[in-house]
Amino acid sequence: MSFLLPNLCSKKEVDEVIRNTEDLVLVLRFGRDTDSSCLRLDDILSKTSNDLANMAAIYLVDIDKVPVYTQYFDISLIPSTIFFFNGQHMKVDWGSPDHTKFVGSFKTKQDFVDVVEVIYRGAMKGKVMVTSPLDPKDIPKYSLLYKDI
């Protein structure tokens, strides 16, 4: 399903999309086109892209082609979905320590639509962090590992 959504293949392309997307929620899916969980998420994203055309722009980013952002956003688990609005990184309280990204695939198409709507409404009110509308049991759980430097 990744062929149905636009792919960003360089840091320059990602920078331009972040900078030039105005009044829409920018959804960046970081992952690999060959990974089964990424393909599951891509299916949900492609099915909702037309429904959310007035509210969101959805792009796929291959973590192997854009390692700068992979490191910057600390993407160690794929797929990871990151949200922006007018160049501002939008954070969502998922009920986990990491508010910067959604790790894993959304369970249903409606879950993704609900998240984008909450981010859009919050961003239009000037918020940079919103609370997740998803049931906590529908949010994948993972453990964050921190290394001492």
C-alpha angles and dihedrals in degrees: 000000000000090000090068094063129058116263125216111212105178142039089247092057092048091048092050094049092049092048098042103041106100130185092356132097106250111216116196117187111200115200145083128294091225098053115103095219090049090051090051090052091044089056091055092045094049093048091052099040094090093044091051097040092116092048109032146028114209125203135171122225121195108220092212093056097045106037092157092069092038088062095037094055092037094237106182098144124052140250097037121171122205127189131211135178121195091341093310118121106237117215126205126200100230093172090259131099092257114074096166100080146010111241118206133011127310111248095228141012089247091056090058093045090051092051093049091048092051092048092047094050092045092048092049087056091051098256121144094191128045135178118253115253091206125106106255090236089061093057114090113242123222136160122246115222119205123196123211110233 
